[in-house]
Each structure stands twice: as structure tokens, then as C-alpha cells.
Amino acid sequence: MARVQTQYKCSSCGYTAAKTLGRCPSCSAWNSFEEVTPVASSKSGFSSAPRVPSSAVVRLNTVAMQEEPRTPSGVSELDRVLGGGWVAGGVVLLGGEPGIGKSTLLLQVADHLAKRGEKVLYVAGEESLEQVRLRAVRLGVESDILMTRDTNADGIAALLEFERPKLTIVDSIQTVQVDEGGATGSVSQVREATARLTRAAKETGCAMVLVGHVTKDGTVAGPKVMEHIVDAVLMLESVGHYRLLRSVKNRFGSVGELGVFDMQERGLIAVDNPSSAFLAERPVGVPGSVIAATMDGQRPLLLEVQALAAKTPYPSPKRVSVGLDARRVDVILAVLERRLELSLGGLDVYVNLAGGLRVVDPGLDLALALAVYSAVMMKPMPEGIAVFAEVGLAGEVRSVSQSARRITEAQRSGLQRLVAPPGAAKIGTSKSSDIVAVKSVKDAIRAVWG
């Protein structure tokens, strides 16, 4: 008789163990182990009879290529992040902190589609229909949007089969439950509900958005397998009164795209030119302020790098950085001291990436070096100049990725000069922009201040 051995499996990552564990050693999830009984096998583990495959195989070069049809969402910044719009049968997981504007954005998107005559289904699991109606009135949404409070996964799937909507919004996936036991919002319930709704979306060709809660560290709550089931994962972040929509995963577009929205009383308004928005309050003629052509994911941005140097009364001067990698800041300060003989030993140095963003980009090195030099020497940066390049330990200037997109963004904003690595001069195509190629930080200082 075959021997059957009970095992325990982590419902979050699938790790198996011979006994139940309080914390999964693979994904660090607590109390996630469930008892599973493997199928009994023969003593040898093999059968003498040949096994017949249950499915056919096809050759890769015989598979027909088909472009996925897309439906524009009506919001330009959302279409940028999605890769052109909603994909029929595609499932998107939207995460973000409570009150950041997820429901507001999706209600606006539903309004745009409904005004074009498309059928939209809104599953209100978090709020009552009256609360959703109040938000719609505040946003000026008066479209014919189908709504339901049914949070059963099979019930929602039946509605998709009957109504055949163009877009379905589930707010939120943590409120959806399956008929099998388990508390609503538990790991097993969220995983199974996501799988069933995804299957229903694929079968009906309906685009679907699942709103997900986030944990303390900002990641989507629930099993990690939920992010593998869906086609795209978008995260909504808050930077002041701006909202940033990032693409973490996208099977139908590029990862790392960034959309910028302005939170206003009438909802989230797409910001078509974020560079101008972030530079709108930049002071003119103040030492320590430099415009940097940087990349946030796949989005080129012009941001202001600020620096301030002040005498310190303490033996150990302060080094404070906001929005920049603190270790790269220390490297740049060391290069300025050793290669340019800039005395920083008795100065507190504060650097800041204005606007509240946090960007990790080697292309900010040269802008940071020029900002610190400008603050220490009290020399304001001339107007109309943008900077980008990586700085090495020898004080040399190195090339960075996406140089063409940085140059295009600077030229689109009307900046007359661009201080860049040597290879960037061959990329620029606009005659109105003067690209100055430099090989070292010293050359950059001479190019800017003469």
C-alpha cells in the first residue's frame, strides 16, 4: 500500500515543510502554512504503461501574431503608464495608501468610458452605493455606470458573463470572497478570488481593475502570487499635492513608466508637463540651485538639485541629503575635496531634490557637484542650463543611460544650454540647444562659469 505523508504548504509563496511553522523561511509570512495531503504514489514512483499527454503541443513559429486591442482610458497619464490604454481581458492591480485617490481616479476613468457609450461595472466592496454616489456628485460624474454591492467572486463572474462590460472595477479585492470557507481578506481568499476574477475577465474579454490594500512598507497586501496572476501592477504614490502612478509590472507595456497627477477638488488632473510643474517655484539667481535632466523610471524629468553650505560649530560637520542617495552624496563631496581642492571640512552641507521626489539616478552626480560648488563659492548658476552625467572617483564625467530622452526633455522645455558627457553631443538634434560636452567636473565648472 502506498504511503501518504502529510505536508504543510505556505499559502503565500508555496514553500513546503514537514511540519507547520509560525513564520515562512522563504517569504517571511506569519501563520501562512496550510495542511496539504499529497497524492499517493506507487512504491517505485513510475508506471510501466506509457502516459498519454492530455494536451497538444504547437511550434512557436506557427503561432499567429495578434496585436492586443486597446481602449483609451480618457486620461493621458494613465494611458502612458498602461502602454496605450486598457487591454481586452487584461487584469490590472492598483495599489496605494488609503485616501490617496485610487477610487477617485477609477471613478473618473469610468466616467470617461461611459460617456463614450461603453458599459462599465463598478463593484463597491469598501463603500456603500450612497457613498460612491456622493463622491460622483463631487467629481461631476453623471454617467450611466453599472454598480453592485455583490462581493462574491462567482456572483461577479456571472455579472461579467451577463452584462459583458468593457471595464470592471473591483474596489477592493480584499472584500471579495469565495464560497469556500475562510475569513474575507485572508491570504487564501484573496488568492482564490483573484484567480477566479482573472479567469472570468479572460473568458469575457473584459478589462478589469482590482484595487488592493497596501502594508506598512508600501507593498500590496495579500499573497505575492496575486501579483503574478494579474497582467499589470500599478502603484499610486503621494508627493505633496501631486500623485505619481508607477508601473511595477506590465505584460502589455514597458515597466517603469511614470504618470503625474495633480490632486484638486474636482479629482485627479493629469499633468502633461511635469518638468514645468516641478520647476515652477524654482528661485532665480540663488547659489546652490541647478537644473538636472534626470530619469525616474522611463520618464525624463527636469528637477532642481539644491545645496546649502554653512559653517559648523561642531567638530564633525553634518551631511544631510533629502531625495538623493546619501552614499552617492558622500562620494561627490569626497571628489570635490580631493580633485578640486574644495574645502568642506568646516562646513555643514545640505542637499535636496526639490519637489519631494526621491530619485536614484547616477545622472544626478554632475548636477549635485555643481550645486555644492555653487553654494560654497556663492556663485549662482546661469539661467537656461541643464546638467546630467555620472561622476567617477577620479573626477571624470561618464555617460548615463537614456541620454537622448534627457536631451529631448531639456530641449522641449526651452533650455538653451546642456552640460553633458562627451558622447551626448552626437545625440542632440535641435540647433537651438547648445550641448556642451565635458570630460571632468573641472571642465563642467569652466563651461558654466568660465
C-alpha positions as CSV (number, residue, x, y, z in Angstrom):
1,M,0.0,0.0,0.0
2,A,1.3,3.4,-0.9
3,R,2.5,5.6,1.9
4,V,0.9,9.1,2.3
5,Q,2.8,11.7,4.2
6,T,1.1,15.0,5.3
7,Q,2.9,18.2,4.4
8,Y,2.4,21.8,5.1
9,K,2.5,24.5,2.4
10,C,2.9,28.3,2.7
11,S,-0.2,29.9,1.1
12,S,1.8,33.0,0.2
13,C,4.8,31.6,-1.7
14,G,4.2,27.8,-1.9
15,Y,7.1,26.7,0.4
16,T,6.6,23.2,1.8
17,A,7.7,21.8,5.1
18,A,7.2,18.6,7.0
19,K,5.6,20.4,9.9
20,T,3.8,23.7,10.4
21,L,5.9,26.8,11.0
22,G,5.0,30.1,12.6
23,R,7.0,32.1,10.0
24,C,7.8,31.0,6.5
25,P,11.6,30.9,6.0
26,S,11.1,31.8,2.3
27,C,8.8,34.8,2.2
28,S,8.7,35.7,6.0
29,A,4.9,35.5,6.1
30,W,3.4,34.7,9.5
31,N,0.8,31.9,10.1
32,S,0.6,31.1,6.4
33,F,1.0,27.3,6.5
34,E,-1.9,25.1,5.5
35,E,-2.1,21.3,5.7
36,V,-1.9,19.5,2.3
37,T,-2.1,15.8,1.6
38,P,-0.1,14.8,-1.5
39,V,-1.5,12.2,-3.9
40,A,-0.4,8.7,-3.0
41,S,2.2,7.2,-5.4
42,S,3.4,3.7,-6.1
43,K,6.5,2.3,-4.4
44,S,8.7,2.8,-7.4
45,G,7.1,6.1,-8.3
46,F,6.9,5.1,-12.0
47,S,4.3,3.3,-14.1
48,S,5.1,0.7,-16.7
49,A,2.3,1.8,-19.0
50,P,3.1,4.8,-21.3
51,R,1.4,8.0,-20.4
52,V,-0.7,9.8,-22.9
53,P,-0.4,13.6,-22.9
54,S,-3.6,15.4,-22.1
55,S,-2.9,18.4,-24.3
56,A,-1.3,19.0,-27.7
57,V,1.8,21.0,-28.4
58,V,2.4,23.6,-31.1
59,R,5.5,25.0,-32.7
60,L,6.5,28.6,-31.8
61,N,6.9,29.7,-35.4
62,T,3.4,28.5,-36.3
63,V,1.6,30.6,-33.6
64,A,-0.2,33.5,-35.2
65,M,0.8,37.0,-34.1
66,Q,-2.0,39.2,-32.9
67,E,-1.9,42.8,-31.7
68,E,-3.8,43.2,-28.4
69,P,-6.7,45.7,-29.0
70,R,-6.6,48.7,-26.6
71,T,-9.3,51.0,-25.3
72,P,-8.1,54.5,-24.3
73,S,-8.9,55.3,-20.7
74,G,-9.6,59.0,-21.4
75,V,-6.7,60.1,-19.1
76,S,-3.5,60.7,-20.9
77,E,-1.1,60.0,-18.0
78,L,-2.9,56.7,-17.2
79,D,-2.6,55.6,-20.8
80,R,1.1,56.4,-20.7
81,V,1.6,54.1,-17.7
82,L,-0.7,51.3,-19.2
83,G,1.1,51.4,-22.5
84,G,-1.7,52.9,-24.6
85,G,-4.9,52.0,-22.8
86,W,-6.9,49.1,-21.4
87,V,-6.3,45.7,-23.0
88,A,-9.4,43.4,-23.5
89,G,-9.2,40.7,-20.9
90,G,-6.3,42.3,-19.1
91,V,-6.3,42.5,-15.3
92,V,-4.6,45.4,-13.5
93,L,-3.9,45.5,-9.8
94,L,-3.9,49.1,-8.5
95,G,-2.3,49.7,-5.1
96,G,-1.8,52.7,-2.9
97,E,-2.2,54.1,0.6
98,P,-5.7,54.7,2.0
99,G,-7.2,58.1,0.8
100,I,-4.5,58.6,-1.8
101,G,-7.1,58.8,-4.7
102,K,-7.4,55.3,-6.1
103,S,-11.2,55.3,-6.1
104,T,-11.3,58.9,-7.3
105,L,-9.1,58.1,-10.3
106,L,-11.1,55.0,-11.2
107,L,-14.4,56.7,-10.9
108,Q,-13.1,59.4,-13.3
109,V,-11.9,56.7,-15.8
110,A,-15.3,55.0,-15.6
111,D,-17.0,58.3,-16.4
112,H,-14.8,58.8,-19.5
113,L,-15.7,55.4,-20.8
114,A,-19.4,55.7,-20.0
115,K,-19.6,59.0,-21.8
116,R,-18.3,57.2,-24.9
117,G,-21.1,54.7,-24.7
118,E,-19.0,51.9,-23.2
119,K,-20.5,49.7,-20.4
120,V,-18.7,50.0,-17.1
121,L,-19.3,47.8,-14.0
122,Y,-18.3,49.2,-10.6
123,V,-18.1,46.7,-7.7
124,A,-18.3,48.7,-4.5
125,G,-17.0,46.5,-1.7
126,E,-15.5,49.1,0.5
127,E,-18.2,51.7,0.5
128,S,-22.0,51.8,0.1
129,L,-23.6,52.8,-3.1
130,E,-24.7,56.1,-1.5
131,Q,-21.1,57.0,-0.6
132,V,-20.0,56.3,-4.1
133,R,-22.8,58.5,-5.4
134,L,-21.7,61.4,-3.1
135,R,-18.2,61.1,-4.5
136,A,-19.5,61.1,-8.0
137,V,-21.5,64.2,-7.4
138,R,-18.4,66.0,-6.0
139,L,-16.4,65.0,-9.1
140,G,-19.2,65.9,-11.5
141,V,-19.7,62.3,-12.6
142,E,-23.2,61.8,-14.0
143,S,-22.6,59.0,-16.5
144,D,-24.6,55.7,-16.6
145,I,-22.3,53.4,-14.7
146,L,-23.5,50.0,-13.6
147,M,-22.9,49.4,-9.8
148,T,-23.2,46.4,-7.5
149,R,-22.5,45.5,-3.9
150,D,-22.1,41.8,-4.6
151,T,-18.7,40.8,-3.4
152,N,-18.9,37.1,-4.1
153,A,-16.4,36.1,-6.8
154,D,-18.8,33.7,-8.6
155,G,-21.5,36.4,-8.5
156,I,-19.2,39.0,-10.1
157,A,-18.1,36.4,-12.7
158,A,-21.8,35.8,-13.5
159,L,-22.4,39.5,-13.9
160,L,-19.5,39.8,-16.3
161,E,-20.9,36.9,-18.4
162,F,-24.4,38.5,-18.4
163,E,-23.6,42.3,-18.8
164,R,-20.4,42.0,-20.9
165,P,-18.9,45.3,-19.7
166,K,-15.9,47.0,-21.3
167,L,-14.3,47.7,-17.9
168,T,-14.9,46.2,-14.5
169,I,-13.6,48.0,-11.3
170,V,-13.4,45.9,-8.1
171,D,-12.9,48.1,-5.1
172,S,-11.3,46.3,-3.4
173,I,-10.1,42.8,-3.9
174,Q,-9.7,42.3,-0.1
175,T,-13.5,42.4,0.2
176,V,-14.2,39.7,-2.4
177,Q,-14.9,36.2,-1.1
178,V,-15.3,32.7,-2.5
179,D,-17.9,30.2,-1.4
180,E,-15.3,28.0,0.3
181,G,-14.6,28.8,4.0
182,G,-12.1,31.3,5.3
183,A,-12.3,34.9,6.6
184,T,-12.8,37.6,4.0
185,G,-9.4,39.3,3.2
186,S,-7.3,36.3,4.2
187,V,-4.5,35.1,2.1
188,S,-6.3,32.1,0.7
189,Q,-9.5,34.1,0.0
190,V,-7.7,36.9,-1.8
191,R,-5.6,34.5,-3.9
192,E,-8.6,32.4,-5.0
193,A,-10.7,35.4,-5.6
194,T,-8.0,37.0,-7.8
195,A,-7.7,33.7,-9.8
196,R,-11.4,33.4,-10.4
197,L,-11.9,37.0,-11.4
198,T,-8.9,36.9,-13.7
199,R,-10.3,33.7,-15.4
200,A,-13.7,35.5,-15.8
201,A,-12.0,38.5,-17.3
202,K,-10.1,36.4,-19.8
203,E,-13.2,34.4,-20.8
204,T,-15.4,37.5,-21.4
205,G,-12.7,39.8,-22.8
206,C,-13.4,42.4,-20.1
207,A,-10.7,44.7,-18.9
208,M,-10.6,44.6,-15.1
209,V,-9.0,46.7,-12.3
210,L,-8.5,45.3,-8.9
211,V,-7.9,47.8,-6.1
212,G,-5.5,46.4,-3.5
213,H,-4.6,47.5,0.1
214,V,-1.0,48.2,1.0
215,T,1.1,47.2,4.0
216,K,3.2,49.4,6.3
217,D,6.2,49.2,3.9
218,G,4.1,50.2,0.9
219,T,3.7,46.9,-0.8
220,V,0.4,45.4,-1.9
221,A,-1.2,43.4,0.9
222,G,-2.0,39.7,0.3
223,P,-0.2,36.8,-1.2
224,K,2.7,37.6,-3.6
225,V,1.2,35.1,-6.1
226,M,-1.6,37.7,-6.6
227,E,0.9,39.9,-8.4
228,H,1.9,37.0,-10.6
229,I,-1.7,36.2,-11.6
230,V,-2.6,39.7,-12.9
231,D,-1.2,41.3,-16.0
232,A,-0.1,44.7,-14.6
233,V,0.6,46.2,-11.2
234,L,0.3,49.9,-10.7
235,M,1.2,51.9,-7.6
236,L,-0.2,55.3,-6.7
237,E,2.1,57.4,-4.5
238,S,1.8,60.9,-2.9
239,V,4.3,63.7,-3.4
240,G,2.8,66.9,-1.9
241,H,-0.4,67.7,-3.8
242,Y,0.9,65.6,-6.7
243,R,0.1,61.9,-7.2
244,L,2.6,59.6,-9.0
245,L,1.3,56.5,-10.8
246,R,4.1,53.9,-11.4
247,S,4.1,50.8,-13.4
248,V,5.7,48.0,-11.4
249,K,4.7,45.2,-13.7
250,N,3.1,45.3,-17.2
251,R,2.8,42.4,-19.6
252,F,1.4,44.7,-22.3
253,G,3.8,47.7,-21.9
254,S,7.1,48.9,-20.5
255,V,7.9,48.7,-16.8
256,G,8.9,51.9,-15.0
257,E,6.6,54.3,-16.7
258,L,5.5,57.3,-14.6
259,G,2.3,59.3,-14.7
260,V,1.9,62.5,-12.8
261,F,-1.5,63.9,-11.5
262,D,-2.5,67.0,-9.6
263,M,-4.9,66.4,-6.8
264,Q,-7.6,69.1,-7.0
265,E,-11.1,69.5,-5.7
266,R,-12.6,68.1,-8.9
267,G,-10.4,65.0,-8.8
268,L,-7.0,63.9,-10.2
269,I,-5.9,66.1,-13.1
270,A,-3.3,64.8,-15.5
271,V,0.0,66.9,-15.6
272,D,1.2,66.8,-19.2
273,N,4.4,68.6,-18.5
274,P,5.7,67.5,-15.0
275,S,9.1,69.2,-15.6
276,S,7.5,72.7,-15.7
277,A,5.3,71.9,-12.7
278,F,8.3,70.8,-10.6
279,L,10.4,73.8,-11.7
280,A,7.6,76.4,-11.3
281,E,8.8,77.6,-7.9
282,R,12.5,77.5,-8.5
283,P,14.3,80.6,-7.2
284,V,16.3,82.7,-9.8
285,G,19.8,83.8,-9.2
286,V,20.3,81.9,-5.9
287,P,23.6,80.0,-5.3
288,G,23.3,76.2,-5.0
289,S,20.4,75.7,-7.4
290,V,21.0,73.5,-10.5
291,I,18.5,72.0,-13.0
292,A,19.2,68.3,-13.6
293,A,17.9,66.3,-16.5
294,T,17.1,63.0,-14.8
295,M,15.2,59.8,-15.4
296,D,12.5,58.5,-13.0
297,G,12.0,55.0,-14.3
298,Q,11.3,55.5,-18.0
299,R,10.1,59.2,-17.6
300,P,12.5,62.0,-18.3
301,L,12.2,64.9,-15.9
302,L,13.8,68.2,-15.2
303,L,14.3,68.6,-11.4
304,E,16.0,71.1,-9.2
305,V,19.0,70.0,-7.2
306,Q,19.6,72.3,-4.2
307,A,22.7,72.6,-2.0
308,L,23.5,74.8,1.0
309,A,26.8,75.1,2.8
310,A,27.1,76.7,6.3
311,K,29.9,76.9,8.9
312,T,29.5,74.3,11.6
313,P,30.2,74.9,15.3
314,Y,30.8,71.2,15.9
315,P,33.9,69.1,15.2
316,S,32.1,66.8,12.9
317,P,30.2,68.6,10.1
318,K,26.7,67.5,9.1
319,R,25.9,65.8,5.8
320,V,22.2,65.9,5.1
321,S,20.5,64.7,1.9
322,V,16.8,64.6,1.0
323,G,15.6,62.8,-2.0
324,L,19.1,61.7,-3.1
325,D,21.2,58.6,-2.3
326,A,23.2,59.6,0.8
327,R,26.1,57.3,-0.2
328,R,26.4,59.0,-3.7
329,V,26.3,62.4,-2.0
330,D,29.3,61.4,0.2
331,V,31.2,60.2,-2.9
332,I,30.6,63.5,-4.7
333,L,31.7,65.5,-1.7
334,A,34.9,63.5,-1.4
335,V,35.6,64.0,-5.2
336,L,35.1,67.8,-4.7
337,E,37.5,67.9,-1.8
338,R,40.3,65.7,-3.3
339,R,40.1,66.5,-7.1
340,L,39.0,70.2,-6.9
341,E,40.6,71.0,-3.5
342,L,37.3,72.5,-2.4
343,S,37.4,72.8,1.4
344,L,34.4,71.3,3.0
345,G,35.8,70.2,6.4
346,G,34.4,73.1,8.4
347,L,31.0,73.2,6.6
348,D,27.7,71.6,7.1
349,V,26.4,70.5,3.7
350,Y,22.7,70.1,3.0
351,V,21.5,68.8,-0.4
352,N,17.9,68.4,-1.5
353,L,15.9,67.3,-4.6
354,A,13.2,69.9,-4.7
355,G,9.6,68.7,-5.2
356,G,9.5,65.9,-2.6
357,L,10.6,63.2,-5.1
358,R,13.2,60.6,-4.4
359,V,15.2,59.6,-7.4
360,V,18.1,57.2,-7.6
361,D,19.9,58.1,-10.8
362,P,23.7,58.3,-11.4
363,G,22.9,61.1,-13.9
364,L,22.3,63.4,-10.9
365,D,26.0,63.3,-9.9
366,L,27.2,66.3,-12.0
367,A,24.2,68.4,-11.0
368,L,24.9,67.7,-7.4
369,A,28.6,68.5,-7.8
370,L,27.8,71.9,-9.5
371,A,25.2,72.7,-6.9
372,V,27.6,72.1,-4.0
373,Y,30.3,74.1,-5.7
374,S,27.9,76.9,-6.4
375,A,26.7,77.0,-2.7
376,V,30.3,77.0,-1.3
377,M,31.7,79.6,-3.8
378,M,28.4,81.7,-3.7
379,K,28.2,81.7,-7.5
380,P,24.6,81.5,-8.9
381,M,24.1,79.1,-11.8
382,P,23.5,81.0,-15.1
383,E,19.9,80.6,-16.3
384,G,18.9,78.3,-19.1
385,I,21.3,75.5,-18.3
386,A,20.5,71.8,-17.6
387,V,23.1,69.2,-16.5
388,F,23.3,65.4,-16.5
389,A,26.2,63.0,-16.1
390,E,27.8,60.4,-13.8
391,V,30.9,61.4,-11.9
392,G,33.7,58.9,-11.2
393,L,36.2,58.9,-8.3
394,A,38.8,60.5,-10.5
395,G,36.6,63.5,-11.1
396,E,35.8,62.3,-14.7
397,V,32.4,62.6,-16.3
398,R,30.8,59.4,-17.5
399,S,27.9,58.7,-19.8
400,V,24.5,57.6,-18.5
401,S,21.5,55.7,-20.0
402,Q,18.7,57.3,-21.8
403,S,20.8,60.4,-22.8
404,A,18.6,61.0,-25.9
405,R,15.4,61.3,-23.8
406,R,17.1,63.6,-21.3
407,I,18.2,65.9,-24.1
408,T,14.8,65.9,-25.8
409,E,13.1,66.8,-22.5
410,A,15.6,69.7,-21.9
411,Q,15.1,71.0,-25.4
412,R,11.3,70.7,-25.1
413,S,11.4,72.9,-22.0
414,G,13.4,75.6,-23.9
415,L,16.7,75.4,-22.1
416,Q,19.4,76.9,-24.2
417,R,22.5,75.0,-22.9
418,L,23.1,71.5,-21.8
419,V,26.2,70.3,-20.0
420,A,26.5,66.6,-20.7
421,P,29.1,63.7,-21.2
422,P,31.2,63.7,-24.4
423,G,29.0,61.3,-26.3
424,A,25.9,63.4,-25.8
425,A,26.9,66.0,-28.4
426,K,26.3,63.5,-31.2
427,I,22.7,62.8,-29.9
428,G,21.3,66.2,-29.9
429,T,19.3,67.2,-33.0
430,S,18.0,70.6,-32.1
431,K,20.1,73.6,-33.3
432,S,18.5,75.9,-30.7
433,S,20.1,74.0,-27.9
434,D,23.9,74.2,-27.3
435,I,25.2,70.9,-26.0
436,V,28.5,71.4,-24.1
437,A,30.4,68.1,-23.8
438,V,32.7,67.9,-20.8
439,K,35.2,65.2,-19.7
440,S,35.6,66.2,-16.0
441,V,34.0,68.2,-13.2
442,K,36.6,70.9,-13.7
443,D,35.6,71.2,-17.4
444,A,32.0,71.5,-16.3
445,I,32.8,74.3,-13.9
446,R,34.7,76.1,-16.6
447,A,31.9,75.6,-19.1
448,V,29.3,77.1,-16.7
449,W,31.2,79.9,-15.0
450,G,34.2,80.4,-17.4
